[in-house]
Amino acid sequence: MNNQNVFAGAFVDRSGHRREDSDWLSAAIKGPDSKFLPVWRDKCLTFGESPRISLLDYADAAQHVIEEETIFLGLYEDQPAFALPMVDTDVAPFDGDECFHDLRYLGSVLPADESNLAAHAIALINWHRRHRFCTICGSSTRNESGGNTRICENTACANRVFPRVDPAIIVLVSRRDRCLLGRQESWPDGRFSTIAGFVEPGESLEDAVRREVREETNIRVGSVHYHSSQPWPFPSSLMLGFTASAESDDIHLNDGELEDARWFSRKELRSGFPKLPYRLSIARRLVDNWLTSNS
């Protein structure tokens, strides 16, 4: 049984020491063993009816490679792997049997190693897109370290920026034989999920769990236990999963984040209502684990 969350897993040797070796990177980009994962409009190039990611050789990718924009992901199956950002054209590049698919879909069908590589590539490409300018002086920034940092082109500033990851807690709260789930108005009818929210400055993860649950549902949380984590590149979150014990029962929607929140028994969750979180999410894993515990 695979105990990792979708998109997670140390399948790539990130080879941090290679990032600062510009000669090695330049040679690797044009090397016979290197692989390129094209990304167009947050979609990865795939092939086949049951999609697998397309990893191109340099010969097939060369016309799209801009060395200064190519991002070194690390060694994948002992070969240098690069994310290849594609120009935002109206018509998708490449044709034939290959096509671009959204990462949310691919996360549910790709093997674990490929979904991990695709998430890594899209997360970095999104980060580059949002950091074209220096937040200190406003000058343009450029790729450094094989695309794993950006640096301000104003030499008087030279601010170096590293990829950003936003920590967010997600928690399955239970009390006796029931668990707490909520729903947002924008979700499909009948869909409920676990409570989640971003960690605030100066806040521990445990404190964030207790605050988010209290703010959204008015439920007081006691003990908090770490479960697992999931990279969530939509665009740059790291979901930190917890289980927690409630110390109160009465639900009140305090901050308007949720349209509804309820206590559900295992029997209710197995009945078909509510609709559970999507299977690729850590929220679903938290719910499934609770369903199979003490039952």
C-alpha positions as CSV (number, residue, x, y, z in Angstrom):
1,M,0.0,0.0,0.0
2,N,1.3,3.5,-0.9
3,N,1.3,5.7,2.2
4,Q,2.4,8.8,0.3
5,N,0.1,11.6,-0.6
6,V,-0.4,12.5,-4.3
7,F,2.5,14.7,-5.6
8,A,4.7,13.8,-2.7
9,G,7.8,11.5,-2.7
10,A,11.6,11.9,-3.1
11,F,11.7,10.6,-6.6
12,V,14.1,13.3,-7.9
13,D,17.7,13.7,-6.7
14,R,17.5,17.5,-6.6
15,S,21.4,17.7,-6.7
16,G,21.6,21.1,-5.1
17,H,25.3,21.3,-5.7
18,R,24.8,21.2,-9.5
19,R,22.7,24.3,-9.4
20,E,25.7,26.6,-8.9
21,D,27.8,24.8,-11.6
22,S,26.9,26.8,-14.7
23,D,29.3,24.9,-16.9
24,W,27.8,21.6,-15.9
25,L,24.2,22.9,-16.4
26,S,25.0,24.3,-19.8
27,A,26.5,21.0,-20.9
28,A,23.6,19.0,-19.3
29,I,21.0,20.9,-21.2
30,K,22.4,19.8,-24.5
31,G,23.5,16.4,-23.3
32,P,22.3,13.1,-24.9
33,D,20.7,11.9,-21.6
34,S,18.9,15.0,-20.5
35,K,15.1,15.1,-20.4
36,F,12.7,18.0,-20.8
37,L,9.1,18.3,-19.5
38,P,7.2,20.9,-21.5
39,V,4.7,23.0,-19.5
40,W,2.1,25.2,-21.3
41,R,-0.5,27.2,-19.5
42,D,0.0,25.2,-16.3
43,K,-0.4,21.9,-18.2
44,C,2.1,19.2,-18.8
45,L,2.8,17.5,-22.1
46,T,1.6,13.9,-22.0
47,F,1.2,10.9,-24.4
48,G,-1.2,8.0,-24.6
49,E,-4.9,7.3,-23.8
50,S,-3.9,6.6,-20.2
51,P,-1.6,9.7,-19.9
52,R,2.1,9.5,-19.1
53,I,4.3,12.6,-19.0
54,S,6.3,13.2,-22.2
55,L,10.0,13.7,-21.4
56,L,11.7,15.0,-24.5
57,D,15.3,14.6,-25.6
58,Y,17.2,17.8,-26.4
59,A,16.9,17.0,-30.1
60,D,13.1,17.1,-29.8
61,A,12.9,20.1,-27.4
62,A,15.7,22.2,-28.9
63,Q,13.5,24.7,-30.8
64,H,11.7,25.6,-27.6
65,V,14.8,25.7,-25.3
66,I,15.9,29.1,-24.0
67,E,18.8,28.2,-21.8
68,E,18.3,31.1,-19.4
69,E,14.7,30.1,-18.8
70,T,15.1,26.4,-18.5
71,I,14.7,25.1,-14.9
72,F,16.9,22.3,-13.6
73,L,14.7,19.9,-11.5
74,G,17.5,17.4,-10.6
75,L,18.3,13.9,-11.6
76,Y,15.3,11.8,-12.5
77,E,16.1,8.1,-13.1
78,D,19.7,9.2,-13.0
79,Q,19.2,11.6,-15.9
80,P,19.3,15.4,-15.8
81,A,15.6,16.6,-15.9
82,F,14.5,20.1,-16.8
83,A,11.2,22.0,-16.7
84,L,10.6,23.6,-20.1
85,P,8.3,26.7,-19.9
86,M,6.5,27.1,-23.2
87,V,5.5,30.4,-24.8
88,D,1.8,31.3,-24.0
89,T,0.4,30.9,-27.5
90,D,-3.3,30.4,-28.3
91,V,-2.6,27.1,-29.9
92,A,-0.8,24.4,-27.9
93,P,2.7,23.5,-29.2
94,F,3.4,19.9,-30.3
95,D,0.8,17.7,-32.0
96,G,0.2,14.1,-33.0
97,D,-0.4,11.8,-30.1
98,E,0.9,14.2,-27.5
99,C,-1.3,16.7,-25.7
100,F,-1.3,18.9,-22.6
101,H,-3.2,18.0,-19.5
102,D,-4.1,19.8,-16.3
103,L,-2.1,18.8,-13.2
104,R,-5.3,18.2,-11.1
105,Y,-6.3,15.6,-13.6
106,L,-2.8,14.1,-14.0
107,G,-2.5,13.7,-10.2
108,S,-5.3,11.2,-10.3
109,V,-3.9,9.1,-13.1
110,L,-0.1,9.3,-13.2
111,P,2.3,7.0,-11.4
112,A,3.6,8.6,-8.2
113,D,7.0,9.4,-9.5
114,E,5.6,11.2,-12.6
115,S,3.0,13.2,-10.6
116,N,5.8,14.3,-8.3
117,L,8.0,15.5,-11.1
118,A,5.1,17.3,-12.8
119,A,4.1,19.1,-9.6
120,H,7.8,20.1,-9.0
121,A,8.0,21.6,-12.6
122,I,4.7,23.5,-12.4
123,A,5.4,24.9,-8.9
124,L,8.7,26.4,-10.1
125,I,7.3,27.7,-13.4
126,N,4.5,29.4,-11.5
127,W,6.9,30.9,-9.0
128,H,9.1,32.3,-11.8
129,R,6.1,33.8,-13.5
130,R,5.1,35.7,-10.4
131,H,8.6,37.1,-9.6
132,R,9.7,38.8,-12.7
133,F,10.4,42.0,-10.8
134,C,12.3,42.7,-7.6
135,T,10.1,43.4,-4.6
136,I,12.7,45.7,-3.1
137,C,13.6,48.1,-6.0
138,G,11.2,47.1,-8.8
139,S,13.9,46.1,-11.3
140,S,13.7,43.1,-13.5
141,T,15.0,39.8,-12.1
142,R,16.6,36.8,-13.9
143,N,17.1,33.1,-13.4
144,E,20.0,31.9,-11.3
145,S,21.1,28.6,-10.0
146,G,19.5,26.6,-12.8
147,G,16.2,28.3,-12.2
148,N,16.1,27.6,-8.5
149,T,16.5,31.2,-7.5
150,R,16.0,34.6,-9.1
151,I,18.3,37.7,-8.7
152,C,17.7,41.3,-9.1
153,E,19.4,42.7,-12.2
154,N,20.0,46.0,-10.5
155,T,23.6,45.4,-9.3
156,A,23.2,48.0,-6.5
157,C,20.3,45.8,-5.1
158,A,21.2,42.3,-6.3
159,N,18.3,40.9,-4.1
160,R,18.2,37.1,-4.3
161,V,14.8,35.5,-4.1
162,F,14.1,31.8,-3.4
163,P,11.0,29.8,-4.3
164,R,8.1,30.4,-2.0
165,V,6.1,27.7,-0.3
166,D,3.0,28.8,1.7
167,P,2.3,26.5,4.7
168,A,-1.4,25.6,5.2
169,I,-2.9,23.3,7.8
170,I,-5.7,20.8,7.0
171,V,-7.3,18.9,9.9
172,L,-9.7,16.1,10.5
173,V,-11.4,17.0,13.8
174,S,-13.3,14.3,15.6
175,R,-15.4,13.9,18.8
176,R,-16.5,10.5,20.0
177,D,-17.9,8.7,16.9
178,R,-18.3,11.8,14.6
179,C,-16.0,14.0,12.5
180,L,-16.3,17.6,11.6
181,L,-16.6,18.6,7.9
182,G,-17.5,21.8,6.2
183,R,-18.3,23.1,2.7
184,Q,-17.7,26.3,0.8
185,E,-20.5,27.8,-1.4
186,S,-18.4,27.4,-4.6
187,W,-18.0,23.6,-4.2
188,P,-20.2,21.1,-6.1
189,D,-23.5,20.3,-4.4
190,G,-23.2,18.0,-1.5
191,R,-19.4,18.2,-1.2
192,F,-17.9,18.5,2.3
193,S,-14.3,18.4,3.3
194,T,-11.9,18.9,6.2
195,I,-11.1,22.3,7.8
196,A,-8.1,24.1,6.3
197,G,-6.4,27.4,6.3
198,F,-3.0,29.2,6.0
199,V,-0.6,29.5,8.8
200,E,-0.1,33.1,9.9
201,P,3.2,34.9,10.8
202,G,4.4,34.1,14.3
203,E,2.1,31.1,14.6
204,S,2.9,27.4,15.3
205,L,1.2,24.7,13.3
206,E,-0.8,23.5,16.3
207,D,-2.0,27.1,17.1
208,A,-3.0,27.5,13.4
209,V,-5.1,24.3,13.7
210,R,-6.9,25.5,16.8
211,R,-7.4,29.0,15.4
212,E,-8.8,28.0,12.0
213,V,-11.2,25.4,13.5
214,R,-12.5,28.0,16.0
215,E,-12.7,30.8,13.5
216,E,-14.6,28.7,10.9
217,T,-16.8,26.5,13.1
218,N,-16.6,27.8,16.7
219,I,-15.4,24.3,17.8
220,R,-12.7,24.2,20.5
221,V,-9.8,21.9,19.7
222,G,-7.7,20.1,22.3
223,S,-5.0,17.6,21.3
224,V,-3.5,18.0,17.9
225,H,-1.4,15.3,16.1
226,Y,0.6,15.5,12.9
227,H,-0.5,13.1,10.1
228,S,1.3,13.8,6.8
229,S,2.0,16.5,4.3
230,Q,1.3,17.1,0.6
231,P,2.8,19.6,-1.9
232,W,-0.1,21.4,-3.5
233,P,1.2,23.5,-6.4
234,F,-2.0,25.5,-6.9
235,P,0.0,27.7,-6.9
236,S,2.5,27.2,-4.1
237,S,1.0,25.6,-0.9
238,L,2.3,22.9,1.3
239,M,-0.6,21.2,3.0
240,L,0.3,20.0,6.5
241,G,-2.2,17.4,7.6
242,F,-3.4,16.8,11.2
243,T,-5.9,15.0,13.3
244,A,-7.4,16.7,16.3
245,S,-9.8,16.1,19.1
246,A,-12.7,18.5,19.7
247,E,-13.7,19.7,23.2
248,S,-17.1,21.2,22.2
249,D,-20.0,20.3,20.0
250,D,-22.0,23.4,19.0
251,I,-21.1,24.6,15.5
252,H,-21.4,28.3,14.6
253,L,-20.1,29.7,11.3
254,N,-18.0,32.6,12.7
255,D,-16.1,34.1,9.8
256,G,-18.2,33.3,6.7
257,E,-15.5,31.1,5.2
258,L,-17.9,28.2,5.1
259,E,-21.5,27.8,3.9
260,D,-22.2,24.9,6.1
261,A,-20.4,22.7,8.7
262,R,-21.7,19.5,10.3
263,W,-20.8,16.5,12.4
264,F,-20.9,13.2,10.5
265,S,-20.8,9.6,11.7
266,R,-19.0,6.9,9.8
267,K,-22.3,5.4,8.8
268,E,-23.3,8.7,7.2
269,L,-20.0,9.1,5.4
270,R,-20.4,5.6,3.9
271,S,-24.0,6.3,2.8
272,G,-23.1,8.5,-0.2
273,F,-23.8,11.8,1.4
274,P,-21.9,13.9,1.8
275,K,-19.7,13.7,-1.2
276,L,-16.2,13.3,0.0
277,P,-13.1,15.2,-1.0
278,Y,-11.4,14.3,-4.3
279,R,-9.1,11.2,-4.0
280,L,-5.9,13.0,-4.9
281,S,-6.2,15.3,-1.9
282,I,-4.8,14.9,1.6
283,A,-8.3,15.8,2.8
284,R,-9.6,12.6,1.4
285,R,-6.8,10.6,2.9
286,L,-7.5,12.1,6.4
287,V,-11.2,11.1,6.0
288,D,-10.5,7.6,4.7
289,N,-8.1,7.0,7.6
290,W,-10.7,8.1,10.1
291,L,-13.3,5.8,8.4
292,T,-11.1,2.8,8.8
293,S,-10.0,3.5,12.4
294,N,-12.0,2.2,15.4
295,S,-14.7,0.9,13.1
